[in-house]
Amino acid sequence: MGCNYADTVDISHVPLTNGSYNYHGLQIPVHLTGIYDFEHLVGGNERRVKRHLRACVCKLRPCMRVCCPRNQISENGECSDKVKKELAEVQPTIEKRIFITNIAVQSDLFGFCDEFFDLSDDELIMFEVTLRYFFAVGSILWLFVVSHRTRKGLTSMSLNDPRYRFRAYSVYVWGSTTFLTAVVILTDRIWGNDLSTLKWTPSVGFAQCWLYRNSSGMLIFFIGPILVLCNINGVILILTIINMWKTERKVKKSIRVKLSSASQT
């Protein structure tokens, strides 16, 4: 096969079907497989094991190796059973995410790392993305409020300013932001575990700590609302400029009339 051991995964449990091996949706041809009678340990050492079949998946797609904290490496160079148990628990979560992102997880090969993060903690990811989404949408809504107030200030001659106007704007901005954020969370809660809905759901944390970028969900739940608000802001700006131009013409005309009347007297 001519493939480095570090670029392989164990497929001894995968049956040969129609001349290839199906590894998590990836068809691996026979010529990219080989029999190995050894395995590499975390520290780089090698030991003899039972002959088994491995495939060079890293030639077909990007690979991701699971890390093993240094304090979890045994004297013989193996990663502890604790880490292997945690990896087995989060394997369904990993497989769900790599189904679309086309990353091969080398779950039997470990690399050094100083910290180990629990990949099953989706609640933490959801919380982080929710905060980012909440304030991103809120900032755009405040921009809309500023545009609205600028137009009102330039086009209105009224000196009366409602006492609770800022409070009203705050309720509008944060109320709207809370509603949109709740829609994202509920949509993911209800349909997020169904891969068939990936094309239109937010899919928070699916491939990164944000909404899934390669789907219509990003357009529906984030880019779409922002584009609507930006277009409204653009219309308000144009109307404000037109109003200022008309006001300038009226002022200049009024000045000319007054100057003409003064010269006649």
Phi, psi and omega in degrees: 000329178065040183237137178295139181305324182295346180257016185243166172226155179282119178239025181298341180268357183262125180284153176279123183228120178054041175080012179209168179248132181265105180250100181053046178087355180260122179277117183252117179292158184299324184291351175258023178237163179195161179266129180239142177242024178212169175216152179266135177269173185300319183282001180099354178286163182236142176220154181281138178221178178296140180303133182211161184267132177231153181236144181272073183289336184290351174275347183253333179202161179300147182247151176231123180260137179283137182272155176236117179304143183302326181282001179249011179265125182284173182296329180274006175092006179268153175281145186296158178296333180299313180293319179297323178293316178297322179296319179296326180290325182265001182304317178300321178295318179297314183296326178298318184286324184278351180301322182260326186281355176057048176243132178268124180267120178271078188288348178257004177240126182247149176238165180291145169201160181267336180227156179231120181258140181282108183289348181278355184278069180291335181296322179294318178296316179299318180296316181296314181294322179300316178297315180298315181295315183302310184282333176294313179292321180299320180296322178293321179293323176294325175298321177297318179297317179299318178298318180296315181293324178298315179296317181297320182292327182274341184251347182253138178263002183289136178265355181275123179243115180309138186296324186254028183296314181298321178297320178295317177297321180297317178297318179298311184294304185286333175292315178296318180296318178298319180297313181296320179295320179297323178297317179298313182296313181295321178299317179291323180295321185278315186245358188297333182273000180257110183297338180290342179263007185299334184290338184231354179271161179297326179050055182299129177073011183294312180238344177202172181281061179193183174293152181292120189285334186265039179214169178289344180301323177298320179289318184291316190260348181226297184296319181302302179302322180293319178298320179299312180295320179295321178295319177296317177300321178296318179296317179299319179297316180296316179297322179295317179296317179298317180296320178295321179296317179295319180297319178299317180296319180295319180295315180297320179295319179296320179295318180296320180297316181294319178295322179294319179294321180294322181290330181285332181272000000 
